[in-house]
Each structure stands twice: as C-alpha cells, then as structure tokens.
Amino acid sequence: MTKPRKGQAPHWPMERAEFRRRFERNFYDPAFGKEKDAIARLEAIAWEAYADDRKAPRTAKAGPGFADPDYDLSIEWRETRDRLLEAGKRQADPGTRSRVLVIVGSSRNDGSCPGEISKTFRLAKVAQETLEARQLEVDLLDLSRLTSDFSLRIYPCKGCVSTAQPLCHWPCSCYPNHAFNQVNDWMAEIYERWVAAHAIVLLTPVNWYHTSSSMKLMIDRLVCADGGNPDPTLTHGKDPELAKRVELDGWNYPKHLAGRVFGVVVHGDVAGIEETRYALTDWLEWMGLVHAGPHSRLDRFIGYYEPYATSHEALDRDLDVQEEVRNVARAVANAVEELRAGRLSMPDRDLKRPRMK
C-alpha cells in the first residue's frame, strides 16, 4: 500500500501570540475598541476551536445511502449535497425551462476601487439579452462580487485529488473549515448553479495570459466535478491512506457535469486571447461538456494597444464583437434546444474510455 508522504506543513498549532495577532486584525477599526474584553473572550473560544481542529463542529450520522451510515457527517456538507441533488432533478426534468448559466469572469466592478464596470460584464449582458430573447432562463453569475461583497470568498483548491481521487469530494468538503476561520465559501452556491444549468457561457478578460484570478479560483474548485467522490464516508472524511486504497481498488471517475452545452468568450487588449480560449475550452471538454459549434468559441481584442482609459469607448465602437457575442449566445441557445430534444449530434457519446482518469 502506497503511503502518504509527509514533512511539508508548517508547525501546528501556531504560536498563541501569532494566532491572537491575526484574530484581532479582524477588529482593527477603532470602533471595536469598546468591545475589547468581548473580543478577548471570542479569541479564547476561537483558539480552542483551532487547537482542537474543529473543522466541522456540527455533524450528524450519515444514515442510509452512505458507505458508513455511522460516520459523523458535516451538516453543512450534507445540506449542500442535498441542494445539488434537487438541482439535478430539476435540470433533468423535461418540463422545466432551459437554463443557461452566464458567468462574468472579470474581477472589476464599480463597487470596488476600479470604480467602473467591466467590459466583460457588458458582454455578458449582451449574451443574457440574446438568450432571454430566445425564451431561455438566464442565471447571471458575476464573480466580481468577490471584490465588492462583504466576506464573500472562494477559497483555493487544496489539491486533494492529487493524493487520491476519492479524497476529492463532490461537492467539495474542504470548506468551510471553522477551526481555521475559512467560512463564507461561495462555491457551495456556485456548485448548485452549475448543476441546475443546461448550458454554461464563460466570459473572461485576459489577465497575464490567463483568466482572472476570480475565475481561476472557481475553475480549480470545480475539479471535484470531474471524478469527485459523492460519499465522504467512503474515505472517513479526509483520510488520505484510506482514499488511496479506495482508488487503487478501482474508481470510476464520475463526470458530474457532463453533457451540458458551453460557449466561451475571451477578450483582451494586447496578447493571450487564443491561449486563454484554448485553456477554457479544453478544460470544459475534459469535464464532458459539449461546445455549441465554432461560433460558440470566441476570442477577440478590444481596443488593441489603445489606452485602458478609453477601452469602454473602444467596445462602444466595436459593433462586430458585440454581434459575435450574440452569435455565441445564439449558438448555445440552438444547441440547448437540440440537446433537450435529443437531436444534438454527439458522435462519441457511447464510446468507452480505455483510461478512466
């Protein structure tokens, strides 16, 4: 049996003084000064939870349907899992309205220090209006809220899948981690929105030859949708040695979002648009999603080598790119209609993968 390798993590627990310093930084505003004693009492409770590693302080027995019904399962994870199951039922119901998740990948909006909306948001609204004109329901997911909303976060992926695929749970069980104050993780809601959709349209600017950091956080946390384990009791939570054994005994790497349609819009001002489009489309196809034809995959420069200060005016003038974004939405709408009617050509749908990973 292969053993987990050890020796990287820093000293745990951290020194109490450093813990206290970090905790108190949450109350830097002088207005909190009148509650200094109350904050000290809260810090003592938080230290106890951290030192005891109480990641999931509220649990209940998993019960029937799980590999280990007696396992103490996180109540929060169970609630997220149940919402995903319900969303999946609605998505599969032929009587429901077709739903497209339109994702704004820029981190810029006028509610934070950039002080201006993003071109990505404007293009997303073009796509939304086009889809709604075709009577599709649109769910607009604006990832820029990570920069403008109070205490809303997408935490980084910890790479559990690289230890063993079954250690990566669907949905992700790494967060919340109450012992480490890693709470308000937006992905619990975002997973549900992906599951509920019949199609996805991703729109992103190019930031240093790739997507925005907001979108990359979401992408990495969707790794559990590709082969993830829907039963944490099978690995007794996060037991790496047990997870390795489960994978080596045989794992089927389920694709939890496969079969949905996708479109991609990438825009930039100097370089990197093609590489970013390739990365996004390859990723979505790897997860089993289906592109809606050549017009559904777009990369364009807007205001090529022009000042950033006039980039919105450049988009105002570029009527062609606006029409191309409409074509992305139209292609996706057509593909969703064919998909739900059973007419979408997927010539490889019945082929079996010789290598499951």
N, C-alpha and C positions, 0 to 999 in steps of 0.2 A: 504494500500500500504506500503510495507516494505521500510524503508528509509536508505539511505547510512549512515554508521557510520563514524564519524569524530573525529579528535583530535590527529593524529599521525604525520603529516607533520611538519618539522621544520619551523621556522619563514620565511615568504616570503613577499617581496623580501629580499634577504640577504643584509647585510650592504654594502654600496657602496665601502668602502675601501677593504673589502674582495673580492668583485667582481673584482675590479681593480687588486688586487694582483694575482688572478687566471688568469685573462686575460693576464697580462703581462708575466706570466710564459711561454706563447707560444713564447716569443721573448727573451728568456734567453741568447741566443748566442750573444756575444758582437758585432757581425757583424750587428745586428739590431740597435745598438746604434745611428747610424747616422740618423735613421728614428724615433727618439724618439717622435718628435712632431706629425708625421703622426700616429704613434701608439696610441698616446693620443686621437687623433680625432676619430680613429676607435673604441677605447674603449668607448667613449661617445655614439657613434651610437649603439654599442653592448649593452650598459647599457639600452638605451632607448628601444631596442627590447626586452630585458629581462624583464624590468619593465612593459612593455605593454603586455607581454606574447604573442608575435607574433610567435607562433609555426609554422604556415603555412602562410607566408607573401604574397604568390601568390596563388590566388584562382580564380575559375570561377564557374558560375552557373552549377549545376549538369546536368540539362536538362532532356529530356525524358529518360525513363527507370529506373529512381530512384524514391523512395517513395516521396521525396520532391524535385521536379525539381528546386526550387528556392534556395536551400541550396548552400552556398558558399563552394565548394568542393576544397580540395587541388589539385593543378595542378600536383604536383609530385606524389601523390597517384593515381590520375586518369591515369597518364602515366604508372605507374607500373601495375595497374589493366588491362589496355588495352593490355600490353605486355603478361600478363598471359592468357588473352582470346585468343590471337593469338597463343600462345604456345599450349594451349589446343586444338585448332582446328588442328594444325599440328600433335599433338600427336594422335588424334582420326582419322586422315586420313589414311585409309588402304594402301594408295600408298606410304607413307613415309617409310624411312628406320628405322628399330628398333633401339632405342636409350637407352643406359644404362648410368646412372649417377654413376660414381665410386668416392667415397668420401674418401679422405685421412684425417683421424681424428687426426693425431699427430700434435702437435704444433711445432715440431722440424724441422728445415732445416738448410742447410749450409749457408744461407743468413743472419742468426742472430747469437747470441752469442753461441749456441751449437756448431757451426762450422762444422756440419756434417749432412748428410741426415738422415732421419728416416727409421727404418725397415718397418714401416707402408707404407711409400712411395714406397719402393722396392716391397712390397707385392702387392700394388695397381698396379704397373707397370706389375707385373706378371698377375694379373687379366685383365688388359687392353689388353695386348698382346693376351691372350687367347680369349677374347671376339672379338677382331678385326679379329682374325683368322677365326672366325665364321661369318664374314661379318657384325657384328653389329657396329653401330656408338657409340663411347665411348666419354663421356664428363667427363674429369678428374677434379674434384673439390678438390683443395689442401687447406685445412683450415689452414695450417701452414703459409699461406700468411698474416694472421692476425698479426704474429710476425715479419714479414720481409718487408711488404709493407708500404709505407708512408701513414699514415692517413686512413687506411682501418680498419673498425670496424664492429663487430656485437654487438649491444647493448643488455643489458639484458631485458628479458621479464618483463613487469610491473605487470603481473597477472590480467589484465583487465577481463579475463574470470571468475575469482572468484567473481567479483562484479555482473556480469550478462553476459551470453554467447554472446548476441548481441553486447556488448560493445567491444568484441574482433573482430576486422575487418579482413576480408580476401581480399587482403593481409593486413598485419599489418599497421596500420596508426599511431602508437605511434611515429615512426621516419620517416623522420627527424623531429627534433624539433629545429628550427633555433633560437628560443629565448634562448635555453639552450646550444647552440653550439653542439648539438647532430646530427652531419651530417656524410656523407660518410658511411652510414649504408649499409653493403654488402648484407643484406637479400633481398633487392629489386631485386637484380640479382639472388640470390640463389633460391627464390621462383619460378622464371621463369624457372630455370634449373630443379627443381623438377617436375614442371608441364609438361615440354617438354619430360620427360623421360618415357619409358615404364617399366623400371626396375631401382632399386637402389641397389648398393653394398656398404655397410658401412664397413670401415676398421679402427680399432682404437687400440691403446695400452691401457693398464690398468694403470691409474694414480690414486693412492689411492682408489682402489676398484671401480673405475668407469671410464667412458670415459675421454678423455682430456677435459680441460675447453673450448677449441675452439669448439669441437663437442657439448658439453653440451649447449653452447650458441645457436648454430644452432637449436638443438633439442627443447629447450624451446621456441624459436621464431616460431617454426612450430606448436605451439598449435592452431594457428588460422586456420590451415588446417583441424582441427577436430572440426567442429561445428561453425566455424567462420562466421561472418556476412559480406556478399559481398556488402552491401549497407550502408555506413556510414550515409547517410541522414536519415535513419530509426531511428537512435539514436541521430540525430543532432550532429554528431561528437562524443564527449566523454561526453554525458550527462548521468551520472550513474542512476539517478532516472528514466529517460525515458527508459533506457536499461533494467532495472529491470521490468518495466511494459510490455515491448515488450516480454521478456522471459516468464513472468507469463501468458501472453495472449496466449502463445503456440509457441514453437520454434522447428524446425525440425532437428537441429544439423547436418547440411550437412557435409559429409566427402569429402573434395575437392580433395584428392589424392588417394582415394580408388581404388582398382583393379590393381594397379601396383605390379609387382613382386619384391621381395627383397632377398638379400643374406647378410650375416654378417660374418666378420672375426674379432676376438678378439685375441690379443696376449699379453702375459705378461712374467714376469721373476720369480715371486715368488708366487703370490696369486691374486685372484679376477677375474680370467678369466671367470668362469662359471656365477658368479653373473652379470657381465657386459653383457655377451651374453644374459642371461635371460632378463635383463632390456631392451636391444635394441630390441630383437625380440618381446617381449610383447608390447613395445611401437609401433612398426611398425604394428603389427597385430591389435592393438587397433585403429589405424588410417585407417584400412581397406585394408592394403597391404597384399600380399599373398606370403608366403615363397615358395621356389622352391624345397622343399624336404629336408631330413636330411643332405645331403651333402652340402647344401647351408648355413648351420649354423655351424660355426667352432670356437672353442676356443682352443688355444694351448700355451704351454710355449716354449719360445725360449731362450736357454742358462740358464736353470733352476739353480738358485743360483750361477751362474757364474758371473765374474766381468762385470760391464757395459762396460768397456773399450774394451772388446772383443766380444760384442754382435753381431756385424755385421759378424764377423768370425763364430759365432755360427749359424747365419742364412745361411751363405755360406755352412756350413756342413749339414744343415738340409734339405736335398732334399725332404724328405717326406712332411714336412709342405709346401714347395713350390708347390708340386704336389696337396696337399689338397686345397690350394688356387685356383689352376687351376680347381679343381673339383667344387669349389664354383661357379666360373665363368661359367663352362660348364653347371651346373645345372640351373643357371639363364638363360643362352642362350636357353636351351631346353624349359624352362618354358615360356619365352617370345615368342618363336616360337609357342608353343601351345596356349598361351593366344591370340595372334593376329589372329590365325586360328580358334579360338572358340573351341579348344579342351581341354583346361586346366580344369581339374576337380576341381570345386568349389562347393561341395555339398550343402553348406549353402547359395548360392548366392541369393536365392529367399525368404529366411526366414526374417520375420519382427521382429525387436527388440521390446519387450514389454516396455522397458525403453529406451528412446531416448538418454539420456545424454551419 
